[in-house]
Amino acid sequence: MASPKTPDKKLDIISLGETMIRHYTRHFERIEQSRDLGFSIAGAESNVAVAAARVGLKTGWISKLVENPLGEKIHREIEQNGVDMSRVVWTDKGRVGTFYIEFGSTPRPTKVIYDREGSAASTLKPEEVDWDYVRSAKWFHTTGITPALSKACLDTVRVGIEEAHRGKTSVSLDLNYRSKLWSPSKCKKTLSPLLPKVDLFIAGFEDLIQVFGIRGTAKSQAKEIQEEFGVSKVLVTCGAEGAILRESNGEIHEISFERFPVKSIDRIGTGDAFAAGFLAGMIERDIELGLLYGAGLCALKYSIPGDHALVYRDELLAVIEGKQGSLYR
């Protein structure tokens, strides 16, 4: 008997998660001395949708926004980058989450202060989401941040993974551990039941040590995750060193970031840029192109202030071909 045909997909990636208002100090000031905070938006899942859309993919984003100027700002800025926003849930209750960044310079670290409790996004429930829309995409992407926000968000992620697979939509989950949201033990306990249902698990080398207690090399970390949870593909990012991907058959794919030298203007959002690039390249062709796009998009994001990787496709292609600095638009 022939296997059922995979349905045609209207979108490449749909991501789900919270986006907040980002306030930040300028010129490396302390918050206590600042009189002029910057004002933008930020959210891991929408960062992925924006970056992927800008390099040619069809993407959508699902969340819950308050009907006020802050919610409208978030909606407008994501939409203007080519992301479909037709399934955002609007509400007149709750608030828009915010956070503050105090940019540091060595040896003073950058600090982040969250003010997100009671946000509208944290009340998103499964029954508010159009799951037919999710099933219309090739990939459903979310992160470990979303289930950390509330039980409602955890339920929504659980249902989202199930509904995605019902529609033959692949699922990617980026660990994206946030110590200010939950402890390593609670994160592990919550995400462990989800991992066997995920097609691609993305995690940082240090996060795998902190949350799952898995040490050794990135390759051995990926192997252990696969053996314990049965994840088809595990992508481990190793900071400036690069990244590795392990397939279920044990095949390893690697990329070094040495070919993409960077000067860091703003590192926040670089992991999301890598995830977006990887998904874009894999959807376009294969894992090798995914790693190349991921590394290139990540490198370009380092040069851009703000959370969004505001990159054009021809810039990405130029960088991965070693033609940095040669483009004029």
N, C-alpha and C positions, 0 to 999 in steps of 0.2 A: 504494500500500500504506500503510495507516494505521501511524503510529508506535506502538511498544509503549507501553502504559499505564504511567505511573509508579506503582510499588507504594505501597500505603498505608504510612505511616510511624508507628511507635509512639512514637518520641521526636522532639523537635525538634532538640536538639544533643547530640552526644557529644564530649567533649574528652579528649585524651590527653596526659599529661605528669607531671612529678614535683611532689609537694608535700612540703615540708620543715617542720621545727620552726623557728619564729622566736623568737629571744631578742632582747630590745630594752631599751635603757636608758629609765628613767623621768625625767621632769622635765628633759630635755635634759642629763643627766649624761654625762660621759665614761665609757667602759667601765672605765677604770682606777680610777675612783672609785666605781663602782656596787657596791652590796651587795645589790641587789634587782632582778634582771632579769625583765622580763615574759616570758610563755611562751604562745605561740599557734602557729598553723599558717599556711603560706603557699605558694602555687604558682599561677603565671599561669593555667594551664589549668583548675585546679579553681576559681579565682576566677571565671572566666567561667561555669562550670557553676553555681556557687552563685548568682551575681548574676542569671543568666537564670531560674533556678528560682524565685527569690524574687519575680520580677515576673510569674510565671504560665506559664513554659514547662516542658516535660517534658525534663529533661536527665539525662545520665549521664556518668560519669567513669571512665577506664581508667588504671591505673597498677599498680605493684608495691610492696607494702608488707611490712614485716617483722612477723612474728607476735610482737610484744612491746607493752608499754604505749604506746610512742610511735607505732607503726603503728596501734594501736587508737584512739588519740586522733585521729589524722588521719582515719581512717575514720568515727568517730562524729561529728566536727564537720562534715564535709562532708555526711554522710547526714542529719543533723538539719535541714539547710537545704533538704531536698527533692530531693537529687540521688540518682539510682539508682546504687548501688555494687555491683551484683550481679556485675560482671565484673572487679572488682579482683583481681589475682593476688597470692596470699599466699606467703611464703617464710620459712624459718627461717635463711636465710643473708643475709650482708651487714648493712647498717645503714640507719638512717633519716638522710637528710641534714639538716644544720642550718645556720642562718646567724644572724649577730648584726648588729643595727642600733644604731648610735650616732647618735641623733637630734641634729642640729645646728640652730642658729638663726643667721640672717645676722649676720656674714659667715662663720660656721663651717659648712661643708657637712655634710649627713648622710652617714655612712660605713656601708658594708656589708662584712662579712667572711663569706665562704663557707667551710663545712666539709662538703663534700658528696661528696668523692671516695670511690668504692667503695660508693655507696648502692645499695640494692636496685633502686630505680627505674631506675638506669643500666644494669641488666642485663636489662631487659625485651626479649624477643625476639619476632619476628613470630609464631612458632608458639605462643606463650603467649596470644595475643589471640583472642577470639571475633569473627571478622570478620563473621559473620552479624549479630551485635549492632550493629556499626558500620553495616552496610547497612540497619538498621532505623530509622535516624535521617534527618532532613532535611538536617542539616549535621554534618560531621566537622570539629572545630576543634583545631588545635595551634599551637605557636609555634616560633620559631627556637631557643628554649632547648633543646627536647627533642633534636634531632639533634646539638646541641653536646655532649651528655653522654657519648656513646659511639658506637662503630660499631653496636652492637646497637640503640640507640635510633634512629640514622639509618636503619637497615634497617627498623625497625618503622614509622617515619614514611613511608618510601617505599612499603612494602606497604600501609599504611593508606590512602594517597591512591589507590592503584590499586584496592584493594578497595572503597573508598567509591564510586568512579565506576562500578564494576561493578554496584553496587546503586542507581545514579542518586541517590546522596547527594552533595550539594555539599560542597566543601572550602574552608575558610578557614584561612589561615596568617598569623599575626601575627609580623612580623620580630623584635620584642622583643630587640634586640641586647644582649648582655651581654659587655662587654670582658674580664671576668674568666674567661670560659669559652673564648673564642677570639678570634683576630685578625680585623680587618675583611676581609682578603684570604681567609682560610680560610672565613669565614662566606659571603662572596659565592660562592666556588668551590663550596661544598657546597649552598647553597640554589638557585643558578641553574638546575640541571637539574630542580628540583622546581617552579619557578614556572610553567612552561607548563602544568602539570597542575592548577593551583590556580584556583578560581573567584573567590575574593576574597583579595587580598593587602592586609594592613594594615601600615602602617609609619609611624614618626614622621619628620617633616621632617629633623631632624638625623641620624637613623640612616641615611636614604637618602644623605645627603652622606658620612657616615663609611664606610659599607659599600660602596655602589655608586658613590660619587664623583659623584653626580648633584646638581648645583646648580640655581640658578634659583628659580622659584616652585614651590609645591606642585602647581599645575596642570601645569607643564612636567615636574616629576618624575614625576607619574602617567602622563603621555603617554609619556615615555621608557621607563618600565617596561613599559607596554603594547606599545609598538613593538618592544622588544627581546625580551620573553618571551611576549607574547600573552595576558596575564592578562585575564580578562573584566571584572573590577571591581578598581580600585585605590583604596584608602581611605588618605589621607594626613592624619595628625593634626599640628596645628601649635601645640601647647602651648596657651597661654591664648587664642590667636587663634581657634581653632576647628578645623574639618576640612573636607576636600573629598573627594568621590568622583567618579571618572571612569569612565564606562561604555565598553564597547568601541566604541560608535558615536560616541564623543567628547563625549557629553552630560555636563555637569558639574553636580553637586549640592553645595551649600555650607551650612555652618551656622557661625554666630559664637557663641562662648561668652560674649559680653558680656551676653546676656540671662540668664545664670545666674551672678550674682556669688557668690563663695565666700570663706570664711575657712578656710585650710588647717590642718586638724588632723593629717592624715596623708595625704600624696600617694601613698604606695606602694599600688599596686593600682588607681589611677584609670584607667590605660590599659586594664586588663582590664575594668573596669566599662564603659568606653566601648564596647569590643568586644562585650560581652554585650548592652548596650542596643541597639547597632546591629543585631545578629543578631535580637534579639527583635522590634524594630520591623519589620525587613524580612520576617521570617517571618509576623508578624501582618498586615502590609499592604504596605508598599513602602519604597523607599530613603529617602524624605523622612521617614517616621515613624521609620525606623532611626536617622537622624542626630539626630532630636529625642530619641528615647529614649536614645541614646548620650550626648549632651551632658547630659541631665538626670541620668542615672544616674552619670555621671562627677562632676558637681557635688555630688551627694549623698554620693558616696564620700569626697570631700575632708573632709567633716564627721565621718567615722567612723574611730576608731582601728582598726588591724589591717588585714589584707589584704582581707578580705571586705567587699563592699558589702552590708551588712545592711539592705536597703531593702525596704519594702513597696510593692506595686503602686500603692496609692492615694497614697502619698507621691510616687512618680514622676509620676503623672498630675497631682497638684497642682502640682508644681514646673514641669512643662512648660506648665501653664495659668497660671503666674504667681501661684499661691496659696501660696507658701512661708510656713510658720509658721502656717497656719490650721487644721491638722489636730489632732484629739485622738482618740486611739485608745481 
